[in-house]
Amino acid sequence: MMDTPKLYTVSWSLHCRKAEAFLRDAKIPFEKVTLDWDSVDAAPRDLGIHRLPALDCGEKIYEGFYEIKKAVENR
């Protein structure tokens, strides 16, 4: 696992806000990376991310709020 997981979000997404609050409540340290429109378009190509929010833990990227929630609950 990388030092600090990165949470990729967009400002207009309810699921991104829910994921951020969930990680904070679970006391999971993370670096928040807010993508703009151009970054969102390039995310699949540049980051390998197809759904937001996405939590990059180094060895795996969890995409979507429910996948992030499930990964944290099963750790």
C-alpha positions, 0 to 999 in steps of 0.5 A: 500500500502506498503511504497515503491513498489518493481519493479522486473526486469531482466537486459536483458529485454527491457520491464523491462527497459521501466517500470523503465523509465516509473515509473521514469517519472511518479515520482513513488518511487520504489525499483528496485530488479534485479533478476538473473537466479536462482531468475527468476526460483524461482520467481513463487514459492517464490514471486508469480510472473510469468511475468516480470517486476513486480511491487509489491505494497503490496496489489497487484502485477502488472505483465508485462509492460502494466499492470504496465502502466495501473495501474499507469495511473488509480491511 
